Amino acid sequence: MSVDLPIRKIIHVDMDAFYASVEQMDNPDLKGKPIAVGGGGKRGVVSAASYEARKFGVKSAMAGRLAAKLCPELIFVKPRFDRYTEISKKIRAIFYDYTDLVEPLSLDEAYLDVTTNKKGNPSASMIAEAIRTRIFNEVGLTASAGISINKFIAKVASDYNKPNGQKTVNPEEVMEFLEQLDIRKFYGVGKVTAEKMYQKGIFTGLDLKQKSIEYLDENFGKSGRYYYYIVRGIQNSAVKPHRTRKSLAAERTFSENLSSEVFMLEKLEHIAEEVSRRLAKSNVAGKTVTLKIKYSDFTLQTRSKTLPYFISDQSIILETAKDLLYQEKLNNSVRLLGISMSNLNTEKKKKPEVQKSVSVQLRFEF
């Protein structure tokens, strides 16, 4: 049965190359130059890259060595997360001048629901423009924005006119926008899934829309239903001002590969201490301990154990991580270890959301 649901006015604001842009703002000598935040040293990994570096193919999560090969003039800058957090708070303060419905996704991006807003402005596009102008004038950085009827479309749209631009997808334009969209642009479709879709003749939103829900369930598992609805512009997820933390973690990359569990125990002790500190700072505890192991050949393995009670104490976290380390033989020498806590005492049981088809009223100012 088709039901009428109110159309929301959602803005997705995404800062442009945030970490790198902060570094260039604070150090004028770096402006206009290819820089990578993080990635320095023998085993470093790039956290962020400036647009000048991206032209050479440098991107986040890339090994610093590879980044330097792609861009010989690349400048590596040490991350300053305290500074990024400080700037992020200033940006969020601007958001809250327009609406209390702000859902941060990270330090550099957030959803805003401006259907009803503090300025009484009926145009979400004008609000997005005003926010971007204020960020530039008051903070000194550029931001991009996407504006549409739900979070999914707004997030996709925010990437359209980067950097320092915005795109509005009006209600009457949603179907055409999604049908013409390359499947790689769909938020939630990763590289592996995109390749699988290509192999099955799914290249655009229109191709995806022609597949039945049964076909998508069979070929893409739990995500199949998600793809079925989003390509039809249906996503009922509201902007949630207070996002519940689901996990907390710490990890270390080593300057030299470790080949024996004995050498890893001291490293695990420091990691467990950091996890315990972060749990205390957030005033949370968890039941599930997960040990992350990245081998020298970059393959990744995780081992988990769920306890019958919540823990936050360093010694218990460490002992559980040790048990997981000795659980089975290592496949290779190890370049990274991490410990994460999940199944936190902040999580609440939710009733499953029933997805409904919708018919929308198009007379709506964006």
C-alpha positions as CSV (number, residue, x, y, z in Angstrom):
1,M,0.0,0.0,0.0
2,S,1.3,3.4,-0.9
3,V,1.3,6.0,1.9
4,D,2.1,9.7,2.0
5,L,5.1,10.6,4.1
6,P,6.3,14.2,4.7
7,I,9.3,15.1,2.6
8,R,12.3,16.1,4.7
9,K,14.8,18.8,3.7
10,I,18.2,17.3,4.3
11,I,21.6,18.9,3.9
12,H,24.8,16.9,3.9
13,V,27.8,19.1,4.5
14,D,31.2,17.7,3.7
15,M,34.4,19.7,4.3
16,D,36.8,19.7,1.4
17,A,40.0,17.7,2.1
18,F,39.5,18.7,5.8
19,Y,42.7,17.6,7.5
20,A,44.9,18.7,4.6
21,S,43.0,22.0,4.3
22,V,43.5,22.8,8.0
23,E,47.2,22.2,7.6
24,Q,47.4,24.5,4.6
25,M,45.3,27.1,6.4
26,D,47.6,27.1,9.4
27,N,50.8,27.0,7.4
28,P,50.6,29.3,4.3
29,D,53.8,27.7,3.0
30,L,51.8,24.6,2.3
31,K,49.1,26.3,0.2
32,G,48.9,25.1,-3.4
33,K,51.3,22.2,-2.7
34,P,50.6,18.5,-2.7
35,I,50.5,17.4,1.0
36,A,49.6,14.2,2.8
37,V,48.5,14.2,6.4
38,G,50.1,11.1,8.0
39,G,51.9,8.6,5.8
40,G,55.4,9.6,6.8
41,G,58.0,7.1,8.0
42,K,58.7,3.6,6.8
43,R,55.3,2.1,7.6
44,G,53.0,5.2,7.5
45,V,49.6,5.4,6.1
46,V,48.0,8.5,4.6
47,S,45.1,9.9,6.6
48,A,44.2,12.6,4.1
49,A,45.5,14.2,0.9
50,S,45.2,17.7,-0.4
51,Y,43.5,18.2,-3.8
52,E,47.0,19.0,-5.3
53,A,48.1,15.5,-4.1
54,R,44.9,13.8,-5.3
55,K,45.7,14.8,-8.9
56,F,48.6,12.3,-8.7
57,G,46.4,9.6,-7.3
58,V,47.3,10.0,-3.7
59,K,44.4,9.2,-1.4
60,S,43.5,8.3,2.2
61,A,44.4,4.8,3.5
62,M,47.3,4.6,1.0
63,A,50.7,3.5,2.1
64,G,53.0,6.5,2.4
65,R,55.7,4.8,0.3
66,L,53.3,4.3,-2.6
67,A,52.0,7.9,-2.2
68,A,55.6,9.2,-2.5
69,K,56.2,7.2,-5.6
70,L,53.0,8.6,-7.2
71,C,53.9,12.2,-6.2
72,P,57.7,12.7,-5.7
73,E,57.0,16.3,-4.5
74,L,54.6,15.1,-1.8
75,I,55.0,16.8,1.6
76,F,54.1,14.6,4.6
77,V,52.6,16.4,7.6
78,K,52.1,14.9,11.0
79,P,48.4,14.7,12.0
80,R,47.1,17.1,14.7
81,F,43.7,15.7,15.7
82,D,43.3,18.1,18.6
83,R,43.4,20.9,16.1
84,Y,41.0,19.2,13.7
85,T,38.6,18.6,16.6
86,E,38.8,22.3,17.6
87,I,37.9,23.4,14.0
88,S,35.2,20.8,13.8
89,K,33.5,22.2,16.9
90,K,33.5,25.7,15.4
91,I,31.8,24.3,12.2
92,R,29.2,22.4,14.2
93,A,28.4,25.6,16.1
94,I,27.4,27.2,12.8
95,F,25.2,24.2,12.0
96,Y,23.4,24.6,15.3
97,D,22.5,28.2,14.5
98,Y,20.2,26.8,11.8
99,T,18.9,23.5,13.3
100,D,19.2,21.3,16.4
101,L,18.8,18.2,14.1
102,V,22.5,17.7,13.3
103,E,23.9,14.2,12.9
104,P,27.8,14.3,12.7
105,L,29.3,11.4,10.8
106,S,32.9,12.4,11.5
107,L,34.9,15.5,12.3
108,D,34.4,16.7,8.7
109,E,30.8,15.8,7.7
110,A,27.3,15.9,9.0
111,Y,23.6,15.6,8.1
112,L,21.3,18.5,8.9
113,D,17.5,18.4,8.8
114,V,16.3,21.9,8.0
115,T,12.7,21.0,7.2
116,T,11.8,23.3,10.1
117,N,14.7,25.6,10.9
118,K,15.6,28.4,13.3
119,K,15.9,30.9,10.5
120,G,12.4,30.3,9.2
121,N,13.9,29.9,5.7
122,P,11.8,27.6,3.4
123,S,14.8,27.1,1.0
124,A,17.2,24.3,2.1
125,S,19.4,25.3,-0.8
126,M,19.7,28.9,0.5
127,I,20.5,27.6,4.0
128,A,23.3,25.3,2.6
129,E,24.7,28.3,0.7
130,A,24.6,30.4,3.9
131,I,26.3,27.7,6.0
132,R,29.1,27.3,3.5
133,T,29.6,31.0,3.3
134,R,29.8,31.3,7.1
135,I,32.3,28.4,7.3
136,F,34.5,30.1,4.8
137,N,34.3,33.6,6.4
138,E,34.5,32.4,10.1
139,V,36.7,29.4,9.9
140,G,38.6,29.9,6.7
141,L,37.8,26.6,5.0
142,T,35.6,25.5,2.1
143,A,32.8,23.0,2.3
144,S,30.6,21.2,-0.2
145,A,26.9,20.3,0.3
146,G,24.2,18.1,-1.1
147,I,20.5,18.9,-0.6
148,S,17.6,16.6,-1.1
149,I,14.7,14.7,0.4
150,N,16.7,12.1,2.3
151,K,20.1,11.4,3.7
152,F,21.2,9.0,1.0
153,I,20.5,11.4,-1.9
154,A,22.0,14.4,0.0
155,K,25.2,12.5,0.6
156,V,25.6,11.4,-3.0
157,A,24.8,15.0,-4.2
158,S,27.4,16.6,-1.9
159,D,30.1,14.9,-3.9
160,Y,28.9,16.2,-7.2
161,N,30.4,19.7,-7.3
162,K,33.4,19.3,-5.0
163,P,35.3,21.2,-4.0
164,N,33.5,24.3,-2.7
165,G,30.2,23.6,-4.4
166,Q,26.7,22.3,-3.8
167,K,24.0,20.4,-5.6
168,T,20.3,20.3,-5.0
169,V,18.2,17.3,-6.1
170,N,14.6,18.5,-6.0
171,P,11.8,16.0,-5.3
172,E,10.6,15.9,-8.9
173,E,14.3,15.3,-10.0
174,V,15.0,12.4,-7.7
175,M,14.0,9.5,-10.0
176,E,15.9,10.8,-13.0
177,F,18.9,11.6,-10.8
178,L,19.1,8.1,-9.4
179,E,18.4,6.3,-12.7
180,Q,21.3,8.1,-14.4
181,L,23.7,7.7,-11.5
182,D,26.7,5.4,-12.1
183,I,26.4,2.5,-9.6
184,R,29.9,3.4,-8.2
185,K,28.4,6.7,-7.0
186,F,25.8,5.0,-4.8
187,Y,26.7,5.4,-1.2
188,G,27.0,1.9,0.3
189,V,28.2,0.3,-2.9
190,G,31.9,-0.4,-2.4
191,K,34.5,-1.3,-5.0
192,V,34.0,-5.1,-4.7
193,T,30.2,-4.8,-4.9
194,A,30.4,-2.4,-7.9
195,E,32.6,-5.0,-9.8
196,K,30.0,-7.7,-9.0
197,M,27.2,-5.5,-10.2
198,Y,29.1,-4.7,-13.4
199,Q,29.5,-8.4,-14.0
200,K,25.8,-8.8,-13.8
201,G,25.1,-5.9,-16.2
202,I,24.2,-3.4,-13.5
203,F,26.0,-0.1,-14.5
204,T,23.5,2.6,-13.6
205,G,20.6,3.2,-11.2
206,L,18.2,2.4,-14.0
207,D,19.9,-1.0,-14.4
208,L,19.6,-1.6,-10.7
209,K,16.0,-0.5,-10.6
210,Q,15.1,-3.2,-13.1
211,K,16.1,-6.0,-10.8
212,S,13.5,-7.5,-8.5
213,I,13.9,-7.5,-4.8
214,E,14.2,-11.3,-4.9
215,Y,17.0,-11.1,-7.4
216,L,18.9,-8.5,-5.2
217,D,18.3,-10.5,-2.0
218,E,19.7,-13.7,-3.7
219,N,22.8,-12.0,-5.2
220,F,23.6,-9.3,-2.6
221,G,22.3,-10.8,0.7
222,K,21.2,-8.4,3.4
223,S,22.2,-5.4,1.3
224,G,19.9,-6.4,-1.6
225,R,16.8,-4.9,0.1
226,Y,18.7,-1.7,0.8
227,Y,19.7,-1.3,-2.9
228,Y,16.1,-2.0,-3.9
229,Y,14.7,0.9,-1.9
230,I,17.4,3.5,-2.3
231,V,17.3,3.4,-6.1
232,R,13.6,4.2,-5.8
233,G,14.4,7.2,-3.6
234,I,13.0,5.5,-0.5
235,Q,14.9,6.0,2.7
236,N,13.0,6.8,5.9
237,S,16.1,7.1,8.2
238,A,15.7,10.4,10.2
239,V,18.6,12.7,11.1
240,K,19.6,11.5,14.6
241,P,21.2,14.3,16.7
242,H,22.6,11.9,19.2
243,R,24.3,9.0,17.5
244,T,25.0,6.0,19.8
245,R,28.6,4.9,19.7
246,K,28.8,1.2,18.7
247,S,32.4,0.5,19.2
248,L,35.7,1.9,20.4
249,A,39.2,0.9,19.3
250,A,42.9,1.5,19.2
251,E,45.6,0.1,17.0
252,R,49.3,0.3,16.3
253,T,51.4,-0.1,13.1
254,F,54.9,-1.4,13.7
255,S,58.1,-0.1,12.2
256,E,59.3,-3.7,11.8
257,N,57.2,-6.8,11.2
258,L,56.7,-9.0,14.3
259,S,57.0,-12.7,13.8
260,S,56.3,-14.1,17.3
261,E,53.4,-13.7,19.7
262,V,55.9,-13.1,22.5
263,F,57.1,-9.9,20.8
264,M,53.5,-8.8,20.5
265,L,52.5,-8.9,24.2
266,E,54.1,-5.6,25.1
267,K,52.5,-4.0,22.2
268,L,49.1,-5.4,23.2
269,E,49.5,-4.0,26.7
270,H,49.9,-0.5,25.4
271,I,47.0,-0.9,23.0
272,A,44.8,-2.3,25.8
273,E,45.7,0.7,28.0
274,E,44.7,3.1,25.3
275,V,41.3,1.3,24.7
276,S,40.7,1.3,28.5
277,R,41.5,5.1,28.6
278,R,39.1,5.8,25.8
279,L,36.3,3.7,27.4
280,A,36.8,5.7,30.6
281,K,36.8,9.0,28.8
282,S,33.5,8.1,27.1
283,N,32.1,6.5,30.3
284,V,31.2,3.2,28.5
285,A,32.0,-0.5,28.8
286,G,31.7,-3.4,26.4
287,K,31.2,-7.1,26.2
288,T,32.9,-8.0,22.9
289,V,36.7,-7.8,22.5
290,T,38.0,-8.0,18.9
291,L,41.7,-8.5,18.1
292,K,42.6,-7.1,14.7
293,I,45.7,-8.5,13.0
294,K,47.1,-7.1,9.7
295,Y,49.9,-9.3,8.3
296,S,53.0,-8.2,6.3
297,D,51.2,-9.2,3.1
298,F,48.4,-6.8,4.1
299,T,45.8,-9.5,4.6
300,L,43.5,-8.8,7.6
301,Q,42.2,-11.1,10.3
302,T,39.9,-10.5,13.2
303,R,39.3,-12.7,16.2
304,S,36.5,-11.9,18.7
305,K,35.2,-13.0,22.1
306,T,32.1,-12.0,23.9
307,L,32.1,-12.0,27.7
308,P,29.0,-12.4,29.8
309,Y,29.5,-9.0,31.5
310,F,30.6,-5.5,30.5
311,I,34.3,-4.6,30.9
312,S,36.4,-1.5,30.7
313,D,39.4,-2.6,32.9
314,Q,42.8,-2.7,31.1
315,S,43.9,-6.0,32.6
316,I,40.7,-7.9,31.5
317,I,40.9,-6.4,28.0
318,L,44.5,-7.4,27.8
319,E,44.0,-10.9,29.0
320,T,41.1,-11.4,26.6
321,A,43.2,-10.1,23.7
322,K,46.0,-12.4,24.7
323,D,43.6,-15.4,24.6
324,L,42.6,-14.3,21.1
325,L,46.2,-13.9,20.0
326,Y,47.0,-17.5,21.1
327,Q,43.7,-18.8,19.8
328,E,45.3,-20.0,16.6
329,K,48.7,-19.9,14.8
330,L,49.6,-16.7,13.0
331,N,49.5,-16.9,9.2
332,N,52.5,-14.6,8.7
333,S,54.6,-11.9,10.3
334,V,52.5,-9.0,11.6
335,R,52.6,-5.3,10.8
336,L,49.6,-4.1,12.8
337,L,47.7,-5.0,15.9
338,G,44.4,-3.5,17.1
339,I,41.9,-4.0,19.9
340,S,38.3,-2.9,19.7
341,M,35.4,-3.1,22.2
342,S,31.8,-3.4,20.9
343,N,28.5,-4.6,22.2
344,L,28.7,-1.5,24.4
345,N,26.4,-0.6,27.3
346,T,25.2,2.4,25.3
347,E,23.3,0.3,22.7
348,K,19.5,-0.1,22.8
349,K,17.5,-2.8,21.3
350,K,15.5,-1.5,18.3
351,K,12.4,-2.8,16.7
352,P,13.1,-3.5,13.0
353,E,12.0,-0.7,10.8
354,V,9.4,-1.6,8.2
355,Q,10.2,-0.2,4.8
356,K,7.2,1.2,3.0
357,S,6.6,2.4,-0.5
358,V,5.9,6.1,-0.6
359,S,4.2,8.6,-2.8
360,V,5.4,12.2,-2.4
361,Q,3.9,15.6,-2.9
362,L,6.1,17.6,-5.3
363,R,5.1,21.1,-4.5
364,F,7.9,21.8,-2.1
365,E,10.5,24.6,-2.1
366,F,14.1,23.5,-2.1
